[in-house]
């Protein structure tokens, strides 16, 4: 007879059998339209959402009257006041609801470096001070002006797209030290480098700081994209192995729709599945594989690139990857607006229940064994 201890141990093993998928959210890439955060993290396909971005920081680029030292750009999801305070009450509520669903919500710094969004540090000391600003405003620190109120993020993502590397290693190290000293939970440290190994914007940081995940951007870089002759996942794997970064997981980063990037979109998820299958079958590098990352959520779950069953592109990609982990293509959650609005994920043979976010959640009738185990373990704990 299976004991409670054995059952809980088996249940704890379930997540490792599921494909991991991260998305960026906040920039409203879908023609400046995006749905609330909870809408996306309620999808079974997504386990991590990066909030994009803290898009301006560093005293060279911050107005003198900006006492907090940064600009937060989540498109239409926050109210910005004249003194650079931010109010994002819906995002705050959604972060906490997403975390209850077991999803990781990470704050991302950087993004595209352009005339409107500039960032960088004068020296290492400024970078160290900024680590405390991030901790106080988004994590477990304290500030009078917290954009997400009492919501606490689950990590920090570095999407640095500028050649000036001053301070980023010190920023990461200082954040890590703060977490180890004051954190009450584990925090993810991730980065999103371009796929070109010889032209890395974060070379010093990535060589000397062991990230938990690298979301490698295999798009907008034709020389190293997934279907190009120069696809270099294996080079990245060898790089992290040679650096001794054994805990770093590599994610294949892709556009979530043909309009999400200038190049790199993989319309046929079967081809994506084949590439992932080859990586997982290669004993030299398969332990480095973490999953998929998509830019961005608003396009990947919208009407773009849907198939004949009205399944979103991100759901289909997740299903294709999940099949390699033994979960099959049929397990999924469908969400639609009560008024018949945007559909997120679509499976088959579904039943409907209504959730607190105002969506109808259609769970596949053939629920996976893993979720049955979780339910049973919960019942045992109540007995």
Residue pairs with C-beta under 8 A, 6 or more apart in sequence:
2 10
4 377
4 380
4 381
7 373
7 376
7 377
7 380
8 377
8 380
10 373
11 370
11 373
11 374
11 376
11 377
14 370
14 373
14 374
17 325
17 326
17 327
17 370
18 47
18 322
18 325
18 327
18 370
19 291
19 292
19 318
19 321
19 322
19 324
19 325
19 327
20 47
20 48
20 249
20 251
20 290
20 291
20 292
21 45
21 46
21 47
21 48
21 291
21 292
21 293
21 294
21 314
21 317
21 318
21 321
22 46
22 47
22 48
22 49
22 50
22 213
22 215
22 251
22 291
22 292
22 293
22 294
23 40
23 46
23 48
23 49
23 50
23 256
23 293
23 294
23 295
23 296
23 297
23 300
23 314
24 49
24 50
24 52
24 108
24 293
24 294
24 295
24 296
24 297
25 34
25 37
25 40
25 49
25 50
25 51
25 52
25 296
25 297
25 298
26 34
26 51
26 52
26 53
26 73
26 74
26 75
26 77
26 108
26 296
27 34
27 52
27 53
27 73
27 74
27 75
27 111
27 296
27 298
28 34
28 75
28 76
28 298
29 259
29 260
29 295
29 296
29 298
29 299
30 298
30 299
30 302
30 304
32 75
32 76
33 298
33 302
34 75
34 76
34 77
34 297
34 298
35 298
35 301
35 342
36 77
36 90
36 94
36 357
37 49
37 51
37 77
37 90
37 91
37 94
37 95
37 98
37 105
38 93
38 94
38 97
38 98
38 357
39 301
39 335
39 342
39 344
39 357
39 359
40 46
40 49
40 297
40 301
40 344
41 49
41 94
41 97
41 98
41 101
41 103
41 105
42 98
42 101
42 333
42 335
42 344
42 355
42 357
42 359
42 361
43 301
43 314
43 315
43 333
43 335
43 344
43 345
44 318
44 331
44 332
44 333
44 345
45 314
45 315
45 317
45 318
45 319
45 332
45 333
45 345
46 103
46 297
46 314
46 318
47 102
47 103
47 104
48 103
48 104
48 105
48 106
48 188
49 98
49 103
49 104
49 105
49 106
49 297
50 106
50 107
50 108
50 157
50 159
50 190
50 192
50 215
51 74
51 91
51 105
51 106
51 107
51 108
51 153
52 73
52 74
52 108
52 111
52 159
52 296
53 72
53 73
53 108
53 109
53 110
53 111
53 117
53 159
54 70
54 71
54 72
54 73
54 107
54 108
54 109
54 110
54 134
55 71
55 72
55 73
55 110
55 111
55 117
55 119
56 62
56 70
56 71
56 73
56 117
56 118
56 119
57 69
57 70
57 71
57 109
57 119
57 120
57 130
57 133
58 118
58 119
58 120
58 121
58 122
58 126
58 130
59 69
59 122
59 126
60 118
60 120
60 122
61 118
61 119
61 120
62 69
62 70
62 71
63 84
65 83
65 84
66 83
66 84
67 83
67 84
68 84
68 85
68 133
68 137
68 143
68 145
69 129
69 130
69 133
70 130
70 133
70 137
71 84
71 117
72 78
72 80
72 86
72 88
72 147
73 111
73 117
74 88
74 91
77 88
77 90
77 91
78 86
78 87
78 88
78 91
78 147
79 86
79 87
79 88
80 86
81 87
85 145
86 145
86 147
87 147
88 147
88 148
88 149
89 149
91 147
91 148
91 151
92 148
92 149
92 150
92 151
93 151
95 105
95 148
95 151
95 152
95 153
96 151
97 356
97 357
98 105
99 105
99 154
104 154
104 155
104 188
105 151
105 153
105 154
106 153
106 154
106 155
106 156
106 157
106 188
106 190
107 134
107 138
107 153
107 155
107 156
107 157
108 156
108 157
108 158
108 159
108 192
109 119
109 134
109 156
109 157
109 158
109 159
109 160
110 119
110 158
110 159
110 160
110 161
110 162
111 117
111 159
111 161
112 161
113 119
113 161
113 162
119 160
119 162
120 162
120 164
120 166
120 167
121 127
121 130
121 166
121 167
121 168
121 171
122 166
122 167
123 166
123 167
124 166
124 167
124 170
126 167
127 166
127 167
127 168
127 170
127 171
127 174
128 167
128 170
128 171
128 174
130 167
130 171
131 170
131 171
131 174
131 175
131 178
132 141
132 174
132 178
134 156
134 175
135 141
135 175
135 178
135 182
136 142
136 143
136 146
137 143
137 145
137 146
137 147
138 146
138 147
138 148
138 152
138 153
139 152
139 153
139 179
139 183
139 187
140 152
140 182
140 183
140 184
141 178
141 182
154 185
154 187
154 188
155 187
155 188
155 189
155 190
155 212
156 172
156 175
156 187
156 188
156 189
156 190
157 188
157 190
157 191
157 192
157 215
158 168
158 172
158 190
158 191
158 192
158 202
158 205
158 211
159 191
159 192
160 168
160 191
160 201
160 202
160 205
161 194
161 201
162 201
163 201
165 201
165 202
165 203
165 204
165 205
168 202
168 204
168 205
169 204
169 205
169 208
169 209
172 189
172 205
172 209
173 209
175 187
175 189
176 189
176 209
179 187
188 212
188 213
189 209
189 211
189 212
190 211
190 212
190 213
190 214
190 215
191 202
191 205
191 206
191 211
191 213
191 214
191 215
192 214
192 215
192 216
192 217
192 253
192 293
193 200
193 201
193 202
193 206
193 214
193 216
193 217
194 200
194 201
194 216
194 217
194 220
194 221
195 216
195 217
195 218
195 221
195 224
195 225
195 232
195 236
195 253
196 221
196 223
196 224
197 224
197 232
197 235
197 236
197 239
200 206
206 214
207 243
210 243
210 244
210 245
210 247
210 248
211 245
211 248
212 247
212 248
212 249
213 248
213 249
213 250
213 251
213 290
214 236
214 240
214 248
214 249
214 250
214 251
215 251
215 253
215 293
216 233
216 236
216 250
216 251
216 252
216 253
216 293
217 253
217 295
218 224
218 225
218 226
218 231
218 233
218 252
218 253
218 254
218 264
219 225
219 253
219 254
219 255
219 261
219 262
219 263
219 264
219 265
219 295
220 261
220 262
220 263
220 264
221 263
221 264
222 228
222 263
222 264
223 230
224 230
224 231
224 232
225 231
225 263
225 264
226 252
226 254
226 264
226 266
226 272
226 275
227 266
227 271
231 275
233 250
233 252
233 275
233 279
233 285
234 282
234 284
234 285
236 250
236 288
237 250
237 284
237 285
237 288
238 285
240 248
240 250
240 288
241 285
241 288
248 288
249 288
249 289
249 290
249 291
250 288
250 289
250 290
251 290
251 291
251 292
251 293
252 272
252 275
252 276
252 291
252 292
252 293
253 292
253 293
253 294
253 295
254 264
254 265
254 266
254 272
254 292
254 293
254 294
254 295
254 317
255 261
255 264
255 265
255 294
255 295
255 299
256 294
256 295
256 296
256 297
256 299
256 300
256 301
256 304
256 313
256 314
257 265
257 299
257 300
257 302
257 304
257 305
257 313
258 265
258 267
258 304
258 305
259 299
259 304
260 294
260 295
260 296
260 299
260 300
261 295
266 272
267 305
269 313
269 316
269 317
269 319
269 320
270 320
272 292
272 317
272 320
272 321
273 320
273 321
273 323
273 324
276 289
276 292
276 320
276 321
276 324
277 324
279 285
279 286
279 289
280 286
280 289
280 324
291 321
292 317
292 318
292 321
294 300
294 314
294 317
297 314
300 312
300 313
300 314
301 312
301 313
301 314
301 315
301 342
301 344
301 345
302 312
302 342
303 342
304 313
305 312
305 313
306 312
306 313
307 316
309 346
309 348
310 343
310 346
311 319
311 332
311 345
311 346
311 347
312 343
312 344
312 345
312 346
314 345
315 332
315 344
315 345
315 346
319 329
319 330
319 331
319 332
320 329
322 328
322 329
322 331
323 329
327 368
330 347
330 348
330 349
330 364
330 366
331 347
331 364
331 366
331 367
331 368
332 345
332 346
332 347
332 364
333 344
333 345
333 347
333 361
333 362
333 363
333 364
334 343
334 344
334 345
334 346
334 347
334 350
334 360
334 361
334 362
334 363
335 343
335 344
335 345
335 359
335 360
335 361
335 362
336 342
336 343
336 344
336 359
336 360
336 362
337 358
337 359
337 360
338 354
338 358
338 359
338 360
347 362
347 364
348 364
349 364
349 365
349 366
350 362
350 363
350 364
350 365
351 362
351 363
351 365
352 360
352 361
352 362
353 360
353 361
353 362
353 363
354 360
354 361
355 361
